[in-house]
Amino acid sequence: MTLQLPTKTGGTRAYTPRSEPFRPAGSAPLVSRTVFSAAHVVADPYADTSPDGPAAVDWDATLAFRRHLWSHGLGVAEAMDTAQRGMGLDWAGAAELIRRSAAEAKAVGGRIACGVGTDQLTGDKGHLAGAGPGEVLGAYEEQLALVEGTGAQAILMASRALAATARGPEDYLTVYGRLLRQAAEPVILHWLGPMFDPALTGYWGSTDLDAATDTFLQVIAAHPDKVDGVKISLLDADREVALRRLLPQGVRCYTGDDFHYPELIAGDAHGFSHALLGIFDPLGPLAADAVRRLDTGDTAGFRELLDPTVELSRHLFEAPTRYYKTGVVFLAWLAGHQRHFTMVGGLQSARSLPHLARAYELADGLGLFPDPDLAAARMRSLLDMYGVAR
């Protein structure tokens, strides 16, 4: 089968799909790095809802995808931005997702960490109504109690409400200090940059990243026993490495850099990053196989397998970066993990057909589709729907 894929210049080009998929070489547990995939949610395509309505989730398909990730040795980072948290999935939907996924993790022995935020106050659109640091703290506390009540590890996510109401670094120190003192088990702190969510501009009390980093490190230094690690999503490898070297002993750095993850995970003479990545949703089996090579000391083999995936990741996460979820769900559909290309909030419309066509081509070239013929047939059905001539 040859497909005519649309280009950004308005034309088409012929593409012949790959015939054989990538096949993981092993299934042993990952040992040298702790690796989480932030996982997407599968929408219910039959729900009579609108982009402004509550999220309608296909729970069976959503949980099946998490079992897929666990089967390859990856942990699941649940109810994060990859799950459209704050972009179609409200707190009520996220709470149900956390409860169901945590129960499923217990049933299959999978590792899970869940996002704790304040979206009761801001909802999907980031609008804030009369909240201050006290209300922000209360919202965080409600979500922390729910996550810890399920037995899952907590990820303290960046808060749109705190970014909107904090008067300076002191409010971040107060809110996070209170939360860390309350946490029953060590948490992961998440610094999400404004390229992922513009409402988080100036997080940690400053738009100066050096000043923001100082505040972030103060939070960790005051409570190192309550911080398992930090997830850095700034798409700045040099800054991540510099911060990684300043962390207290025993506090992990989880890279969230979907542009530079191979080099950050591989590390250098001074250390390395673990991983908590949205790109590991479509890369799951391949990423796990790469880390198994690292487990044996084969850094070159790790890079050989993972480096070629960066082009796909940079494509999916191109600006506006926050719409990378569309590409992630699109690839899950092509790979056969769900029956349709529908997203909560109608976000399937957030990327162009040429963007999706290039994502298909790059993913197919990596062998990411277990059934290349199915992926090609589904890609052709999308092209037909858009009126692309065969």
ChimeraX attribute file (.defattr): number of C-alpha atoms within 10 A of each C-alpha:
attribute: neighborCount
match mode: 1-to-1
recipient: residues
	/A:1	11
	/A:2	12
	/A:3	20
	/A:4	17
	/A:5	23
	/A:6	20
	/A:7	14
	/A:8	12
	/A:9	7
	/A:10	7
	/A:11	11
	/A:12	16
	/A:13	10
	/A:14	11
	/A:15	12
	/A:16	12
	/A:17	18
	/A:18	18
	/A:19	13
	/A:20	16
	/A:21	15
	/A:22	14
	/A:23	13
	/A:24	13
	/A:25	13
	/A:26	12
	/A:27	13
	/A:28	11
	/A:29	14
	/A:30	20
	/A:31	13
	/A:32	14
	/A:33	17
	/A:34	18
	/A:35	26
	/A:36	28
	/A:37	26
	/A:38	28
	/A:39	30
	/A:40	27
	/A:41	28
	/A:42	28
	/A:43	23
	/A:44	20
	/A:45	16
	/A:46	10
	/A:47	11
	/A:48	8
	/A:49	15
	/A:50	12
	/A:51	13
	/A:52	12
	/A:53	13
	/A:54	17
	/A:55	26
	/A:56	22
	/A:57	21
	/A:58	16
	/A:59	17
	/A:60	11
	/A:61	17
	/A:62	21
	/A:63	18
	/A:64	16
	/A:65	20
	/A:66	26
	/A:67	20
	/A:68	15
	/A:69	24
	/A:70	22
	/A:71	17
	/A:72	20
	/A:73	25
	/A:74	28
	/A:75	24
	/A:76	27
	/A:77	28
	/A:78	30
	/A:79	30
	/A:80	22
	/A:81	23
	/A:82	26
	/A:83	23
	/A:84	25
	/A:85	22
	/A:86	23
	/A:87	23
	/A:88	23
	/A:89	27
	/A:90	21
	/A:91	24
	/A:92	13
	/A:93	16
	/A:94	25
	/A:95	19
	/A:96	14
	/A:97	22
	/A:98	22
	/A:99	17
	/A:100	15
	/A:101	27
	/A:102	24
	/A:103	16
	/A:104	17
	/A:105	21
	/A:106	14
	/A:107	9
	/A:108	11
	/A:109	12
	/A:110	20
	/A:111	18
	/A:112	25
	/A:113	26
	/A:114	33
	/A:115	27
	/A:116	34
	/A:117	29
	/A:118	27
	/A:119	26
	/A:120	17
	/A:121	21
	/A:122	19
	/A:123	20
	/A:124	19
	/A:125	14
	/A:126	19
	/A:127	13
	/A:128	17
	/A:129	9
	/A:130	8
	/A:131	14
	/A:132	16
	/A:133	19
	/A:134	13
	/A:135	15
	/A:136	23
	/A:137	19
	/A:138	14
	/A:139	19
	/A:140	22
	/A:141	19
	/A:142	14
	/A:143	23
	/A:144	25
	/A:145	15
	/A:146	17
	/A:147	22
	/A:148	17
	/A:149	12
	/A:150	16
	/A:151	17
	/A:152	24
	/A:153	26
	/A:154	28
	/A:155	27
	/A:156	24
	/A:157	20
	/A:158	21
	/A:159	24
	/A:160	26
	/A:161	29
	/A:162	28
	/A:163	22
	/A:164	20
	/A:165	15
	/A:166	19
	/A:167	13
	/A:168	14
	/A:169	18
	/A:170	12
	/A:171	19
	/A:172	21
	/A:173	19
	/A:174	14
	/A:175	19
	/A:176	19
	/A:177	16
	/A:178	13
	/A:179	19
	/A:180	22
	/A:181	13
	/A:182	13
	/A:183	17
	/A:184	14
	/A:185	17
	/A:186	18
	/A:187	23
	/A:188	25
	/A:189	27
	/A:190	21
	/A:191	21
	/A:192	22
	/A:193	19
	/A:194	16
	/A:195	18
	/A:196	20
	/A:197	19
	/A:198	13
	/A:199	19
	/A:200	22
	/A:201	18
	/A:202	18
	/A:203	28
	/A:204	27
	/A:205	23
	/A:206	16
	/A:207	12
	/A:208	11
	/A:209	15
	/A:210	11
	/A:211	13
	/A:212	17
	/A:213	18
	/A:214	13
	/A:215	20
	/A:216	22
	/A:217	15
	/A:218	15
	/A:219	21
	/A:220	23
	/A:221	14
	/A:222	14
	/A:223	14
	/A:224	19
	/A:225	16
	/A:226	20
	/A:227	23
	/A:228	20
	/A:229	22
	/A:230	27
	/A:231	25
	/A:232	26
	/A:233	23
	/A:234	20
	/A:235	19
	/A:236	15
	/A:237	20
	/A:238	11
	/A:239	14
	/A:240	22
	/A:241	19
	/A:242	10
	/A:243	17
	/A:244	21
	/A:245	13
	/A:246	12
	/A:247	17
	/A:248	15
	/A:249	8
	/A:250	11
	/A:251	19
	/A:252	20
	/A:253	28
	/A:254	30
	/A:255	29
	/A:256	30
	/A:257	23
	/A:258	24
	/A:259	23
	/A:260	18
	/A:261	26
	/A:262	26
	/A:263	17
	/A:264	23
	/A:265	24
	/A:266	19
	/A:267	15
	/A:268	11
	/A:269	5
	/A:270	8
	/A:271	13
	/A:272	20
	/A:273	27
	/A:274	23
	/A:275	27
	/A:276	28
	/A:277	25
	/A:278	27
	/A:279	29
	/A:280	24
	/A:281	26
	/A:282	24
	/A:283	24
	/A:284	22
	/A:285	24
	/A:286	22
	/A:287	24
	/A:288	26
	/A:289	24
	/A:290	25
	/A:291	28
	/A:292	24
	/A:293	21
	/A:294	21
	/A:295	16
	/A:296	12
	/A:297	12
	/A:298	15
	/A:299	19
	/A:300	13
	/A:301	16
	/A:302	24
	/A:303	19
	/A:304	14
	/A:305	18
	/A:306	21
	/A:307	15
	/A:308	14
	/A:309	22
	/A:310	16
	/A:311	14
	/A:312	23
	/A:313	26
	/A:314	16
	/A:315	18
	/A:316	25
	/A:317	23
	/A:318	15
	/A:319	12
	/A:320	13
	/A:321	15
	/A:322	20
	/A:323	22
	/A:324	23
	/A:325	28
	/A:326	26
	/A:327	25
	/A:328	23
	/A:329	28
	/A:330	21
	/A:331	25
	/A:332	23
	/A:333	21
	/A:334	27
	/A:335	23
	/A:336	16
	/A:337	18
	/A:338	21
	/A:339	14
	/A:340	17
	/A:341	19
	/A:342	20
	/A:343	25
	/A:344	25
	/A:345	21
	/A:346	17
	/A:347	18
	/A:348	17
	/A:349	12
	/A:350	14
	/A:351	16
	/A:352	11
	/A:353	17
	/A:354	17
	/A:355	16
	/A:356	21
	/A:357	21
	/A:358	18
	/A:359	21
	/A:360	24
	/A:361	19
	/A:362	18
	/A:363	22
	/A:364	25
	/A:365	19
	/A:366	20
	/A:367	20
	/A:368	25
	/A:369	28
	/A:370	17
	/A:371	16
	/A:372	20
	/A:373	17
	/A:374	15
	/A:375	22
	/A:376	23
	/A:377	14
	/A:378	19
	/A:379	21
	/A:380	19
	/A:381	13
	/A:382	16
	/A:383	19
	/A:384	12
	/A:385	9
	/A:386	10
	/A:387	9
	/A:388	16
	/A:389	11
	/A:390	12
